[in-house]
Amino acid sequence: MFKRLNFISLSQTDIILKKLLILFFLASVCLSCTKEKTFLIKGTISGDLPKYIYLSYDEKKDSALIRNNNFIFRGKVLKPTQASFYIIGVSTINKFFYIDNSNLQIKLTNTIKTYQKNGNDIQVNFINIDTVFGNDLSVLEANFERFKANNKTQNNWKEKVYERLDSLISINPKNLFFGDQLYSLALKKTLTPTEIESLFSKLNLEYQSKESINGIQEYINPVKKIAVGNVIFDFQLPTPDKTFINTTQYRGKYLFIHFWASWCAPCRKDNIELKEVYAKYKKHPLHILNVSTDTDLTKWKNAIKADGVSWDNVVDDRKSMSDILAKYDAISSIPKSYLIDPDGQVILANPTIEELKKKLNEVIKN
C-alpha cells in the first residue's frame, strides 16, 4: 500500500523570517547598485614637502595633510573635469590633470626656489606632476603625449596631429581631453583656424570646458579688440553698492579705464600711483573707472578700501565668458588700461603711469 508522506509545516514565525531575509538581500543588492560613484586620489610627493597640499577642481577647493610623503583626496564630480594642485603661498604647476569618479594614483615632486623682489626673498613652489595613472583620461593623455613626442620633428607633423585628432574625436566627441587639446593647439597656432573649426564642429560641447570652448571660438572668430583710434565699446557694470555705471555717462570728459584685480600685484601698485594722477586732474575733468575681474567680491571690496581708491569702481566676474573683458583684452592678463577722450575715442592703450601723465599734460590744459 501507499506510504504516508509526512509534510513539515513551517510556523508563521519561520515564514516571516524567511521573507525578511529575502527583503534584506534584495535591499543590499539595490544599495550596491545605486551607490554613488566618487573619486579617490592617492598621491605621493617628494622633494620640498609642505604640511598640506591643495586640490582645485570644478570651482571647488580641498586640502589634504601630507603624511610620510603621502596624501589622499576624496570627492565627487558630475562629469570629468580638469584639476590642479597648489601650495599655500606662491606656487606653480607644470600641467593640470583630469579627474572622474574613479581611482587615480599621482606622483609629484615639489621644488622650492627663492627669488629676490624689491629686496625681499620670495619662495616659489614648483610642483611637477611626474606620473598620473588610473582613469581612462590619464591613459588617453599619456598616449597622445607619446604620439606628439614621436612625431613632432616630422615635416608633416601638423598633418599628422590633425588626422589623429580627427579620428579620435569622431570616435568619442564627448571626451573633455579633445576640447582642451584643440584649445592648446589654437593658442600655439599649430593648426589653422579652418582646421580647428573643422575638428571643433565634431565635439559634443556639453562635455567640454567653458574655457576651451571660448578660447577656440575666439581663435576661429577673433573678437575685435579695442585699440588706439577706436571708439570705445560701451558697457554697464555694477558698483560695490550694487548700482550701475555706464561708460556713456563719461562723454565730454577724459576717462581712464583700468582693468585690475585684488590678487594682481602690478594692478595694486597702479592703484597707489593713480592717486597722484587723480588728485591732479580730477577737476579738469579726468575720471578714472576701475574695472575689477575678481570673482571673490569680498576681496575686491577689501582691496578698494586698502588701496584708498576714491574713484569709480565696477566689477565683471564672468572671466572668459565676458564680452567686455574680451574686447578690452583683459581675460588672459591684467593690468590693462585705456585713456579715452571726451568723444569716446581711445587715445592711449596700456600706458605706464609716466606715459599717462605725459599724455594728460598734452591734452588737458591747466
C-alpha positions in Angstrom: 0.0 0.0 0.0 1.0 3.6 -0.3 3.3 5.0 2.4 2.1 8.1 4.2 4.1 11.2 3.3 4.9 13.4 6.2 5.0 17.2 5.5 6.8 19.5 7.8 4.7 22.7 8.1 6.6 25.9 8.6 5.4 28.1 11.5 4.2 31.6 10.9 7.4 32.9 12.5 9.6 31.0 10.2 7.8 32.3 7.1 8.2 35.9 8.3 11.9 35.4 9.0 12.4 34.0 5.5 10.6 36.9 3.9 12.7 39.4 5.9 15.9 37.7 4.9 14.9 37.9 1.2 14.0 41.6 1.6 17.3 42.3 3.3 19.2 40.6 0.5 17.3 42.5 -2.2 17.8 45.8 -0.4 21.6 45.1 -0.1 21.8 44.4 -3.9 19.9 47.6 -4.7 22.1 49.7 -2.4 25.2 48.3 -4.0 23.8 49.1 -7.5 22.8 52.6 -6.6 25.9 53.6 -4.5 27.2 56.9 -5.6 30.4 56.9 -7.5 33.2 59.1 -6.1 36.8 59.7 -6.9 39.8 58.7 -4.9 43.2 60.3 -5.5 46.2 58.6 -3.8 49.3 60.8 -4.2 52.9 60.7 -3.2 55.1 63.8 -3.1 58.9 64.1 -2.9 61.3 67.0 -2.7 60.5 70.0 -0.6 57.5 69.0 1.5 54.8 71.3 2.7 52.4 70.4 5.5 49.3 70.5 3.3 48.6 70.2 -0.4 45.5 71.7 -2.0 43.3 70.4 -4.9 41.4 72.7 -7.2 38.7 71.4 -9.5 35.3 72.4 -10.9 35.5 75.7 -8.9 36.0 73.8 -5.7 39.0 73.6 -3.4 40.1 70.9 -0.9 43.1 70.2 1.2 45.0 67.2 2.4 47.6 66.6 5.1 50.8 65.1 3.9 51.9 62.1 6.0 55.1 60.2 5.2 55.1 61.8 1.7 51.6 60.5 1.0 48.2 62.3 0.7 44.6 61.3 -0.2 41.7 63.3 -1.7 38.1 62.0 -2.0 35.2 63.7 -3.7 32.6 63.6 -6.4 32.3 65.2 -9.8 29.2 65.4 -12.1 31.4 64.8 -15.1 35.1 64.5 -16.0 36.9 67.8 -15.2 40.3 69.4 -15.1 42.1 69.6 -11.8 45.3 71.0 -10.4 47.3 71.1 -7.2 48.7 74.1 -5.4 50.5 75.0 -2.2 49.8 78.0 0.0 52.0 80.9 -0.8 53.3 81.2 -4.3 53.2 78.0 -6.4 53.1 76.9 -10.0 52.5 73.5 -11.6 53.7 72.0 -14.9 50.3 70.9 -16.1 46.7 70.1 -15.0 45.2 66.6 -14.9 41.8 65.0 -15.2 39.5 63.5 -12.6 36.4 61.5 -12.9 34.6 59.3 -10.4 37.3 56.6 -10.3 40.6 55.9 -8.6 43.7 57.8 -9.5 47.4 57.5 -8.5 49.7 60.5 -8.8 53.3 61.1 -8.2 54.5 64.7 -7.6 57.8 66.5 -7.0 57.9 69.9 -5.3 60.9 72.2 -5.5 61.2 75.5 -3.7 63.2 78.2 -5.3 63.9 81.6 -3.7 63.8 84.8 -5.7 64.6 88.5 -4.9 61.9 91.1 -5.5 62.3 94.7 -4.2 64.9 93.5 -1.7 62.6 90.7 -0.3 63.0 87.0 -0.6 60.1 85.3 -2.3 59.8 81.5 -2.1 58.1 79.8 -5.1 56.9 76.2 -5.0 57.4 74.5 -8.4 55.0 71.4 -8.4 55.8 68.8 -11.1 53.4 66.1 -11.9 55.6 63.1 -12.7 53.0 60.4 -13.4 49.3 60.0 -13.4 47.7 56.6 -13.5 44.3 55.1 -13.1 41.5 56.5 -15.2 40.8 56.4 -19.0 41.6 60.1 -19.4 45.1 59.7 -18.0 45.7 56.8 -20.4 44.4 58.8 -23.3 46.6 61.8 -22.3 49.7 59.6 -21.9 49.2 58.0 -25.3 48.7 61.4 -27.0 51.8 62.9 -25.4 53.7 59.8 -26.6 52.3 60.4 -30.1 53.4 64.0 -30.1 56.9 63.2 -28.8 57.4 60.6 -31.5 56.2 62.8 -34.4 56.8 66.4 -33.5 60.1 66.6 -35.5 58.5 65.2 -38.7 57.9 67.5 -41.6 54.2 66.5 -41.8 53.7 66.9 -38.0 50.7 69.3 -38.3 49.0 67.0 -40.8 49.5 64.0 -38.5 48.2 65.7 -35.4 45.1 66.8 -37.4 44.5 63.3 -38.7 44.9 61.8 -35.3 42.5 64.2 -33.6 40.0 63.9 -36.4 40.0 60.1 -35.9 39.8 60.2 -32.1 37.1 62.9 -31.9 34.9 61.0 -34.4 35.0 58.0 -32.0 34.4 59.9 -28.8 33.1 63.5 -29.3 32.2 63.8 -25.6 35.7 63.5 -24.3 36.9 66.6 -22.4 40.5 65.9 -23.3 40.0 66.7 -27.0 38.5 70.1 -26.4 41.4 71.0 -24.2 43.9 69.8 -26.9 42.2 71.9 -29.6 42.4 74.9 -27.3 46.1 74.3 -26.7 46.8 73.9 -30.4 44.9 77.1 -31.1 46.9 79.0 -28.5 50.1 77.7 -30.2 48.7 78.3 -33.7 49.7 74.7 -34.5 46.6 74.3 -36.7 44.9 77.0 -38.8 41.5 78.4 -37.7 39.9 76.5 -40.5 41.4 73.2 -39.3 40.5 73.9 -35.7 36.9 74.8 -36.7 36.5 71.5 -38.6 37.6 69.5 -35.6 35.6 71.7 -33.2 32.4 71.1 -35.1 32.7 67.4 -34.3 32.9 67.9 -30.5 29.9 67.5 -28.2 30.2 70.9 -26.4 28.0 69.8 -23.5 31.0 67.9 -22.1 33.8 70.5 -22.9 35.1 73.1 -20.5 33.8 76.7 -21.0 37.4 78.0 -21.1 38.3 75.7 -24.0 35.1 76.5 -25.9 35.5 80.2 -25.5 39.2 80.1 -26.4 38.6 78.0 -29.5 35.7 80.3 -30.7 38.0 83.3 -30.2 40.6 81.7 -32.4 38.1 80.8 -35.1 36.3 84.1 -35.0 38.5 86.6 -33.1 36.8 89.4 -31.2 37.9 92.8 -32.5 39.8 94.3 -29.6 39.9 97.9 -28.6 42.9 99.8 -30.0 44.1 103.4 -30.2 41.9 105.3 -32.7 38.8 103.2 -32.0 35.7 104.5 -30.4 35.3 102.5 -27.1 33.0 99.6 -26.6 30.5 101.0 -24.1 29.4 98.8 -21.2 27.5 98.9 -17.9 28.6 97.1 -14.7 27.7 97.0 -11.0 29.5 99.1 -8.3 30.2 97.9 -4.7 26.8 99.2 -3.6 25.0 97.4 -6.5 24.2 100.4 -8.5 25.3 100.5 -12.1 27.7 102.7 -14.0 27.6 103.1 -17.8 30.6 104.4 -19.7 28.4 106.6 -21.8 28.0 108.9 -18.8 31.6 110.0 -19.2 31.2 111.5 -22.6 32.5 115.1 -22.7 35.2 114.2 -20.2 38.5 112.3 -20.2 38.2 108.8 -18.9 41.0 106.4 -17.8 39.7 102.7 -17.7 41.8 100.5 -15.5 41.3 96.7 -15.6 42.6 95.1 -12.4 42.0 92.5 -9.6 42.7 92.2 -5.9 45.2 89.4 -6.4 47.2 91.3 -9.1 50.3 93.0 -7.5 51.1 95.3 -10.5 47.4 96.3 -10.6 47.5 97.2 -6.9 50.7 99.2 -7.5 48.9 101.1 -10.3 46.1 101.9 -7.9 48.5 103.6 -5.5 50.3 105.6 -8.2 47.0 106.6 -9.9 46.0 108.5 -6.7 48.5 111.2 -7.5 47.2 111.4 -11.1 43.6 111.6 -10.0 44.3 114.3 -7.4 45.9 116.5 -10.0 43.5 116.1 -12.9 40.1 115.2 -11.4 38.8 118.9 -11.6 39.8 119.3 -15.3 37.9 116.9 -15.6 39.5 113.4 -15.6 37.5 110.4 -14.4 39.0 107.0 -13.6 37.0 103.8 -13.8 38.4 100.7 -12.1 37.0 97.5 -13.6 37.8 94.5 -11.4 37.9 91.0 -12.8 37.6 89.5 -9.3 35.3 86.6 -8.7 35.5 87.0 -4.9 33.6 90.2 -4.3 34.6 90.5 -0.7 38.3 90.5 -1.7 37.5 93.1 -4.3 35.8 95.5 -1.8 38.6 95.0 0.7 41.2 95.8 -1.9 39.4 99.1 -2.8 39.4 100.1 0.8 43.0 99.0 1.4 44.3 100.9 -1.6 42.3 104.0 -0.8 40.7 104.1 -4.2 38.3 107.1 -4.3 37.2 107.0 -7.9 34.5 104.8 -9.6 34.7 101.1 -9.2 32.8 98.3 -11.0 33.3 94.6 -11.3 33.0 92.0 -14.1 33.3 88.5 -12.6 32.4 86.5 -15.7 36.1 85.8 -16.7 36.3 84.1 -20.1 32.5 84.4 -20.6 32.7 88.2 -20.6 32.4 90.1 -23.9 33.6 93.2 -22.1 36.9 91.6 -20.9 37.4 90.0 -24.3 37.1 93.3 -26.2 39.4 95.1 -23.8 41.9 92.2 -23.9 41.6 91.7 -20.1 40.8 88.0 -19.9 44.3 86.4 -20.1 46.3 89.2 -18.5 46.0 92.3 -16.4 46.5 95.2 -15.7 45.1 96.6 -18.9 44.2 100.3 -19.3 43.0 102.8 -21.8 42.8 106.6 -21.9 39.6 107.8 -23.6 39.0 111.4 -24.9 35.7 113.3 -24.5 34.4 111.9 -27.8 34.8 108.3 -26.6 37.9 107.6 -28.7 40.9 105.7 -27.4 44.0 107.9 -27.4 46.3 105.7 -25.3 46.4 102.0 -24.6 48.2 100.2 -21.7 50.5 103.2 -20.8 52.8 103.3 -17.9 51.9 105.8 -15.2 54.6 108.1 -16.5 53.3 107.8 -20.1 49.8 108.6 -18.8 51.0 111.7 -17.0 52.8 112.9 -20.1 49.7 112.4 -22.3 47.4 114.1 -19.8 49.8 117.1 -19.7 49.5 117.3 -23.5 45.7 117.1 -23.8 44.5 118.8 -20.6 45.3 122.5 -20.3 45.7 123.7 -16.8 
